[in-house]
Structures are given as structure tokens and as C-alpha cells.
Amino acid sequence: MYKLWDALSKMKELKWVELSHSLNNDSPYWAGIPEGSVELSKTVLTGAIRCWSA
């Protein structure tokens, strides 16, 4: 567990660069993705998510 904290301490010393960006249906994408396989700005799941345990 201490290795994790040591790694976190080292990472905090580094400069972080934000590489994410917002996406919408007009955003460019890789042409190899099959047509219709990805839709942005569409709700896929609504309602409560149930968690089942054994």
C-alpha cells in the first residue's frame, strides 16, 4: 500500500496536461468506426441502476 502513496507523491510533482475535450455529433472521428455504431448525446440508460450481490 505504501508503494501506491509513494507513486501518488511522485505524480503530484509532475505537470499535468488536460487532453480531454467535449464531444458532440459533429465531432470528427476515426473513419473505420462502422456507421451507426456510436451515437453521442443520446441517453442509453434511464432510471435506477440495480446492483446485485451474491
Beta strands, then each sheet from edge to edge (+ up, - down):
end
